[in-house]
Structures are given as C-alpha cells and as structure tokens.
Amino acid sequence: MSLRYQLSLLYSLLAGFILLIFGFGVYSLVSIMLIDQIDETLTNTAQELISNTRVNDQGEVEIIRIPSLDVTSTIYLQIWDTKGQLKVSSVNISRLGKSLDPIGLRIQQPIFEDTKLNNASLRVLSVPLVIDGRKMAVLQVGTNRGIVDILQNILVSALAIAMLISVTLAGLAGWLSTGQVMGPLEKVTKAAMNITNADDLSRRIPNPGEEKNEIGVLIDAFNQTLDRLEYLFNRQKRFMADVSHELRTPLTVIKGNVGLLRMMKEPDEESLTSIETEVDRLTRLVGDLLLLAQAEAGKLEMSLETVELDTLVMEVLQQAKILAGNRVTLKLTEIDQIQVTGDRDRLKQVFINLVANAVKFTPAGGQVLVAIKKSGNQSQTVISDSGPGIQPKDLPHIFERFYRGDKARTRSSDGSSYGLGLSIAYWIIKNHGGRIDVKSKEGVGTIFSVWLPIAEH
C-alpha cells in the first residue's frame, strides 16, 4: 500500500470519525428538543386536567370539564381507578378499552414512557391522583410520537448521506493534496535511484523550489549526504591507492634483495639488513593501519590515569638522543611540572613521533628544541626544529593519512608521503580533549604545539 493511499485513507477515516461524532451530537440534540416539546405539552395538559378533577359523593374521581380535548385528535386521555376500571376517556380513544401504558397504572410517581399501541408509537405521561395521602386513580395523557420518529429517521438518513459525501470528498481532497506533496518526493526517489544505479556520487538532486519548505530541506540534506559520501569515497580510494604505494616500495626492495641472494647463492649482510629494515617498516605500517581502524571504529580503549607530563617528555628526549646522535642538537629549553589525565603509552607515542620526525628531517648541524609550560588551565608542549619547513598549501593537510605534497617536509628519499604517524597523533590528542597546532616557514623550520588539559586536583 503506497504512502499516498495510506494518507488518503487516513484523511477519510478521520473525516468520517469527526462527522460521526458531530452527527451523533446533532441527532441527540434534535431528539431531546422534540421529546422535551412533547413532554411539555403532556405536562401542561395533565396539570390542566388535574385542576378540573374532583372526587364525587361516591368517592369516585371525575373531571368537571375536559378542555377542548374532544376536538383534539393528537392528545389522548384516560383515568383509571385503583381497581383497574376505566373511568374517563377522551372521545378520540373512547372505543380503545385498554390502558395507554399498562405499566404506568402501577406507579407511585409521575412517569413518561414510550409505548406501542395498535402499531402506533405513543409518548404517555402517567400521573397518580392522590387525595389525603391515598392513591385514588391514575391519569394517563398520551400523544402520537410518530412525527418524532419520522423526523429522526429523516435526520439519520440526511446525516448518513452527508457523511458519505464528506468522507468521499475528504478522501479525494487527501488524494489530490498528497499527490502534490508526494510528487517532489517521487522525483527525489527517482533521482536517488538513478544516482545509485549509475554509481555516480557526483550527481545531485535538483531543487527547483525557491521556498525552503520541508521538501527543499530534505533535498538539501540528501545532497549534503551525497557530498559527504563522495568525499569519504574519494578519500577511501585515495587511501587505498596510498596504502598500495606504501606497500609496493618495501615489497619491491625485499623482492629485489631476495633475487640478489639467489643469484649470489650465499648470505649477504647488506641484503639481509635491507630486508630486515623493510620488514620492520611493513610491520609498523600494518600496526598503524590497525590502530587507526580500531580508533575510527571506537574500539581503541584508553587507560586514563594521572600522567606526569614533564617526566614523560624527559623519557622521550632520552630515547630521541640516540636517534639524534651528534648530527642534530636536541635541547630542552623550558620545563614546568605538569600533570594531565590520559593514557601514558598513547601520549608517549605522540611525543616520540613528533620529536623523532623533527630530528629525522632536520639537516646535520641543526637543532630541535622542546619546551613544556603552563598556559592557563592547559599544558603546552612545543617542539620546534630548524628543518626545511612545510609549504603553506600543505599545512592544512599534514594530519591526513598518507597526504602527498609537492615537497613534503616528511618525505624521505624513497618518495613516501606523510604517512600515518601524524594522523594517529592527531587522533590521540583529540580524544584526550586537546589539540595540535603547527606553524612552519620554508627554509626556517617548523613548530608543533601540543595542548592538553591540566589534571584537576
């Protein structure tokens, strides 16, 4: 069942329910008004008759005067004594011989009843006539309520026809109005299916309407989703190409060295060292890829604890001195005692990566400076070098996985890209509630600043 049909059916049912409640209210109100009019007429007639009723010398009830009832065909009168004998009857039912309402003869209080008499529908008021606390007789005044039944039947038929017409019109109006609303949605669906079938994420759904209604908002949201999907898809393609490139180089080196060893038919230390280096490189690459995959899937757990940041950075510097050797000067220029809350191993991984990169890509005779200081409620760890710097156009992208610049600062002689180290560092610091800033000037050097919230005591 289509949405358009469901909405049309819903409109029809809703209109029918409302009209049913309305019709029931009208029917009840009209019926009450008609019955009240009849009851008022019967009550007035009964009161007038009672005022003209007396008890004669024999103790029997008699009516002195029946006011104009003899010429009235719509009002019926009977007086029955307590023995069930008919004492008075109006002319129009003089031959009837039975009570207008047998139940009313036994009552002790005035009562209105609807009865059937010779296939005629009557409304009867029965009033006990009591003198000195003793019930002497029962006065029954009735009238034909057939006109009320006829009016009620006519009203029911009219309401039923009106309801049928209204429900039909409501369904038709719902069908037409939902058609106008669903038309653009059908176009959106067609366009989406065409994009899916064509496998072309660069296509967009046109939004001809200038008004920012719900349909326009939906189209804009869908197009934004396509923008995001296209970006992620292209990024994934680029990532796969970069991974292939990164894997191809060490595998080529390994294959070449294996071929050389076969030709020499004896171990060669240089070839074995080269193979070992490339295997280590592949191991690191695979490990970084797995780490990023776990991080992006939200499965990388952080073991949070209070970390002495100054002590941690000192450990990193001690390890980096081995890499720097006598080629690069590694110096700690400023240090504050700072505690942060985080995963010690992950934070150490970040600083090792940044310091090792600075040392690695600083030319011989250059220097790498490290400083740890407080800035408000944040810690700032600054790592600066005197390397070749990074081009301005590359700076916004250096934290992207395998980003390639024309003259990438971190590119090695084999032509590799920025790799995964900075991407991992960025993710770790971000998930510690901090950030990494980078400033660079070509030919002067690069400054990385790592900001982390200071632990609360």
N, C-alpha and C positions, 0 to 999 in steps of 0.2 A: 504494500500500500504506500503510495507516494506521500510525501510530506504535504503537498498541496491538497490532496484528497483528505488527509487526516485533519488539516486545519479547517477545511470547508465543513467537514462532518462535525468538528468541534463547535464551529460557529452555529451550525444548525441546531445541535443539541442544546447549546447554551441559550439560543433564542427560544427554542421550544420550552425549556425549563422555566425561563422567565415568564413567558406567556402563560404557561400552565399555572404558575403561582398567581399571576395577575388575573387570569380567568377565574380561578377558584375564589379569589377575593371579590371580584365583581359579582359572581353568581351568589356567593354567600350574602353580600350586602343587599343585593336586589331582593333575594328571597326573604331576608329578615324584614326589610322595609314593607314588602307586600303582606307578610304574615302579621306584622305589627298593625297595619291598617285594618286587616280583618278582625284581629283581636280587639282593637279599639272599638270597632263598630259593634261587635258582640258584647263587649263590656258595657258600652253606653246603653244598648238595647236592654240588657239584663237589669241594669240599675233602674231604668225607666219602668220596666215591668214590676220589679220588686216594690217600687214606690206605689204601684197601683194594685198591690196584693194585700189581702186581709184574710182573717180566719172568721168563718161564719159561726152561727149559734151551734151548729152540729160539730164544731171543731175541725171543719174541713177548710182547706186553703182554696180561695177563689180570687180571680182577678176582676177588679172592678171595671177596668177598661183596658182593652188591648189597643194601644195607639197605632193606628194605620197599618198594623201587621196584616190585616185581612187582604189588603190590596198589594202587599209586597210579596213578590214571589221568590226573593232571594234570601229571606230570613225565615227560619223555621223555629216554632216554639212548642215546647211540651212541658207540662208539670205532672210529675209522678209522685203519688203518696208513698209512705213508707211500706205499704203492703204491696207495692208494685202495680197499683191501679193508675191508669192514665186519667187525670182529672181535667186537664186543659190541653188543647192542641190548636195550633193555628190552622186556618182554613186550607192553606196550600198543602198540608200533610194530614188532613182530617181522616183520611182513609188508611193511613200508614199502619197504625195499630201496634207498632213496636218502637222501642227506645232509639233515639238518635245515637246514643252512646251507652250501651248496657253497663260498661264499666263505671261510668260516671254516676250511676244510681247508688253506688256503694261508698262514695267518697264522703269525707267529712269536711273538706276544704274545696274552694273553687278550683277547677282544673280545666285546662284546654287540651283537647285530644283531636287527632286526625283519624277519621274513621271512613269505612266504606259502607255505603248503604244503597242496595239495588244498583251496584256498579257505578254509583256516584261518589265522588270524593268530597267529604264534608269536613268542616272545621267546627267543632262543637265545644261550647262552654257550659260546663255543669256547675250549678251553684246550689248548695244545700240551703233550704229555707229553715231557719232555726228561730223558734219563739220561746222565750223564757228558758233558754238552755236546752230545749228539746227540739230534735230534728222533726219537722212536720212534713216536709216534701222536698223534692229536688227539681229545680228549674233548669231546663236544658234549652239553650239558644244555639242554633247552628246556621251555617250558610254554606253554599256550594263553593268549594275552593278550586273548581276545575279551571277557572281562568288563571289562577296562580300556577297550576300545573302546566297549562299551555304556554304561559309566559316563560316558565322555567325551561321547558323543552326548546322553545324558540331561542332562548338565550344560550343554552348549551350548544345548539346547532350553529348559531352565529359565532360563538367563541371557537368552536372546533374548526369551522371554515376559516376564520381569521387566523387561527394558529397554524393551520396547514399552509395558507398563503404566506404568512410571515416566515415560517420555517423554510419554505421553498425560496423566498426572496433572500433570506439570510444566507442560505447555502449558496445561492447564485452570486450574491454580493461577496461572500467569502471566497468563492472560486475565482472571481474576477480580480479581487484585491490581492489575493495571494499569488495570482498569476503575474501581476505587476511586480510584486516583491520577489517572487521566485525566478522571474526572467533573468535579472542580473546574476543571481546565484547559479543558474544553469550555465550562463556564459562563463562564470568563474570556474565552474566544474569542468566545462569543455576545455577551457584554456589550460587548466591544471592537467587534465588527461593528455592533451596534446604535448605539453612540456614533458610529462612522464614518458609518453610513447616515443618522443623524439630524442630523449636523453640529452636535452639541451637546457642546462640550467641558466644559460644567459638570457633566455626569453623571459618576458614579464607579461603580466595580465594587464591589459589596458584599463584605465579608469576614466571613462568618458564623462562621468558626472562631476560637475564642479562642486556640488554640495558635499560636505563632509558628513554624510549620513552613515548608518551602520554598515551598509554595503560598501561604501567607499573606504571606511575604516578597515573592513575585512580585507578588501583588495590590497590596501596599503600594507597591512600586516602580513598578508601572504607574500607580497613582493619583497618585503623586508626579510621574511624567512628564506625566500629564494636567494636573496643577496648573501645571507649568512651561509646557506648551504653551498652556494657557488664558491664563496671564499674558503670554506672548510674543505670542499672537494679539491679545489686547486691547490690549497696548502698541502692536502694529503698527497696529491700527485707529485708536488714538488718534493715533499718529504721522502716519498718512495724513491724518486729519482736521486735525491741526495744520499739516501742510505745505500742505494746501489753503487753510487760513485765512491762512497767511503769504503764500502766492502771490496770493490773491484781492485783498488790500488794495493792493499796488503795481500790480497789473494794472488794478484799478478806477481808481486815480489816473491811470495812463497813458492809459487809455481816455477818461477824462473830459477830460484836457488835450488829447488829440488831437481830440476833438469840439469843444472850445472853439476850437482853432486853425482848424478847418474853418469854424466859424461866423465867426471874425474875418477869415479869408482872408488873414492876414498873420502873420508870426512874432511871438510874444510871449515876451519873455525870461523872464518868471516861469514860464510854462507849460513852456518848454523846460528850464529849470533843474529844475523839479519832475519832469519826465520823466526827465532825466538822473539825478537822485537816486534815483528808484525803480528805474531800470535797474541802477544800481550796487548797490542793495540786493538786487535779484534775483540779480545776479551773485555777490555774497557768499554768499547763501543757497544757491545751487546749488553753489558751491565748497565750502561747509561740508558739504553733504549728501554730495558725492562723497568728501570727506576722511573723513567718518565711515564711509561704506560701505567704503572701502578699509581703514580701521583695523579694522573689525569682521570683515572678510574675511581679515585678516592679510596684506594686500598693501601696507601702508604701511611702507616701509623707513625705518629710522632711520640717519642718518650720524653715528656716535658718534665723538666727539673730546673732548679736554680743553677745557673752556669756563671762561673767567674770568667767574664769575657776577657779581662786583661791576661789572666793565666792561659786561657785558650789561645789567644793570639800569640803569646810568647812561645807556646809549643809549636805553632805553625811556623813562626820565624826560625826556630831551631831546625826544623826539617827543611825549610826553604834555603838555609845557608849551604846545605850540601849541594843543592841544585845551582846556587849562585857561584859557589867556589870563589876563585879570585877574579872571575870575569866581570861580575856586577857587584856593586856595593849595596848591601841590604842593611837599612838602618831604621831603628825605632826612634822617632823624634819626640813623641809625647805619649804619655800613658796615664790614665785615671783608673782607679779601682771601681769597676762597674759590674753589677750583677744583672743578668737578664734571665728570663724564663724561656726555656726552649730545649730542643733535642741537641745535646752536646755533639754527638757524632755528625749530625747533619750540618750544624753550624761550622764545625771544623772543616767539613768537606767544602763548604762555600769559601772560607778564607784560604784554604790550601789552593783551591782552583784559581782565585783571584791573584794571590801572591805568586804562584807558580807561573801564571800567564805573564804577569809583569816582569818577572825575572827572565823568562824564556824569550820574550820579544823586546827586551832592552838590549841594545848593542853593547859590545865589550867596552868597559870603561864607564858605562852609565851607572845610574843608581836607582834604587827602589826605596821609597820612604813610606813608613807605616806610622799612623797616629791613632790613638784611642782617646776619645774625650767625651764629656757630657755636654748635651745641648738641651736644656730644659728637662723634660721627662724622657728624653731619648738618648741613646748612645749613638755616637758617630765614629765609625771606623773608616779611616781614609787610607787608601792605597794608591800612591802616585808613582809614576815612572818617567824616565826620560827617553822613552822609545819613539818610534816614528809617528805615533798618533793615529787617529782614525778619521777618515773623511767625514765631513758633516752629513752627507747624504746617507752614510752607513750607520751613523749613531742611533737613529730610532729603531734599527732592526737587529742590533747585535745580540739581543736576547732571544731572537727567533732561532728555531732549530735549523742548523746547517745553513744559516744565511750566508750568501756569497756576495762579497763586494768586489769592486774592480781591483782595489789594492787593500784587501782586508788586513787589518792590523794583526790578527791572529793566524793568518795563513802561513803555512810552513812552505818549505821549498817544494814539497810534492803537490802543491796547489790545492790543498784541502780548504774547507770553509771554516766558519767559526765553530762548528761542531755543536756539542750538546752541553758542554760544561757551563756556559753562561745561562742557558735555558734552565738547567737544573738549579743553579744558584739563585736565579730569579724566583723560581717556584718555591724554594725552601724559605727564602727571606719573606716572600709574600705571605706564606702560611704561618709565619711567626709574627704577623702583624707589622712587618717592617717594609722597607723598600730599598732599592739600589739605584743610585744616581750615577751618571757618568758624564764627564766633561773631557773633551780632547781637542788638541790643536796640532795639526800636522807639523812634524818637524820639531815639536816641543815636548809632547808627551801626553799621557792620559791619566785621569784621576777618577777612581771608583770610590764612592761613598756608600757605606752600608749603614742604614739606620734601623735600630731595634728599640722597642720599648724597654725602659729600665724596670726591673722587677720591683713590685711593691712589697714593702716590709710590714 
